[in-house]
Amino acid sequence: MPGSTALHPVRDAHRTIVERLWQLYRHDMSEFRGTMPDDEGLYQPGRLPAYFLDSDRCGYLIRTDSALAGFVFIRGLSGEPRVVGDFFPWIPPDTWLLLST
């Protein structure tokens, strides 16, 4: 049975956590975007800084059963449409079979 899932607003105090998750996200997306890490082994931050600086954007950490499970970033807060700019849910391997049925 699935646990409870909640969204928690990203704050400046979460920046390090989000930057670490962003590296995982960029790695997963590199197959489709053709990107590679730099000489330090890191992917470029892309638009991530804008989610901390632009008041027209916001982000949420996804938690499942209080465990960190990903992030979602939204842009276009001042009007319509609001757009999911980036979405990175982590799905535990023990639930993969549930998704494939």
Residue pairs with C-beta under 8 A, 6 or more apart in sequence:
2 64
2 95
3 64
3 65
4 64
4 65
5 62
5 63
5 64
5 69
6 62
6 63
6 64
7 60
7 61
7 62
7 63
7 72
8 60
8 61
8 63
9 58
9 59
9 60
9 61
10 18
10 51
10 52
10 58
10 59
10 60
10 61
10 71
10 73
12 52
14 61
15 52
17 61
17 68
18 48
18 59
18 61
18 71
19 45
19 48
21 68
21 70
21 71
21 88
22 43
22 45
22 48
22 71
22 88
23 42
23 43
24 88
24 90
25 71
25 86
25 88
26 35
26 43
26 44
26 46
27 37
27 43
28 88
29 35
30 36
30 43
35 43
35 44
37 43
38 44
47 85
47 86
50 57
51 57
51 58
51 59
51 73
51 75
51 85
54 75
55 77
55 78
56 75
56 76
56 77
56 78
57 73
57 74
57 75
57 77
57 85
58 73
58 74
58 77
59 71
59 72
59 73
59 74
60 71
60 72
60 73
60 74
61 68
61 70
61 71
62 68
62 69
62 70
62 71
62 72
62 89
62 90
63 69
68 90
69 89
69 90
70 87
70 88
70 89
70 90
71 86
71 87
71 88
72 84
72 86
72 87
72 88
72 89
73 84
73 85
73 86
73 87
74 82
74 83
74 84
74 85
75 82
75 83
75 85
76 82
76 83
91 99
